[in-house]
């Protein structure tokens, strides 16, 4: 199944809003760290419901915000969630970003990068459209060190890229981006039940749930365009 078909189905079933609720636990912390200045142009790559771009408009006075998604229904839903004329949504391909060279100040991507058909080329496209000194904040929960995420591939038909921390850093550098920082953001919002309530439907042991959310959390890699 293609990215378009898979996520069109998610959008029509309302799963886009559920994604937003789960991602916000760690996304809010990464978004707060972005060096966005008033009027900056933002690209939300793999925008889903578009929550991140709207948050940057509300909290950092970002200028024009573009949300790009490979699924038309996702982009259509996102457009319906706002009446802000400075926020727009387009259907596009990660391998051929429909933006001019050096036209974007900052790029945000959460839980989307690993769906890229050619992630190395996607990073080259990111480097191309960023202005000098522009940043890309790439956040993923599906990565090698997070052993609890490995089974996710079994539940989705799209081939996913599972890199480790070093592979992300190397790929950023190979694309011509400086790696400014890389760390993990724990999910401290999700409730972890008492030991007496385990095993749960999705968790055999409380220690595994603690490791997944409090220790592994979301891997954030920050790149800067030279």
Secondary structure, DSSP 8 states (H G I E B T S, - for coil): --HHHHHHHHHHTTHHHHHHHHHHHHHHHHHHHS---TT--EEEET-TT-HHHHHHHHHH----EEEEES-HHHHHHHHHT---TTEEEEE-BTTB-SS-TT-EEEEEEES-GGG-TTHHHHHHHHHHHEEEEEEEEEEES--TT-GGGGGGGGG-SS------HHHHHHHHHHTTEEEEEEEEE---SS----GGG-S-SS-S-HHHHHIIIIII-EEEEEEEE-
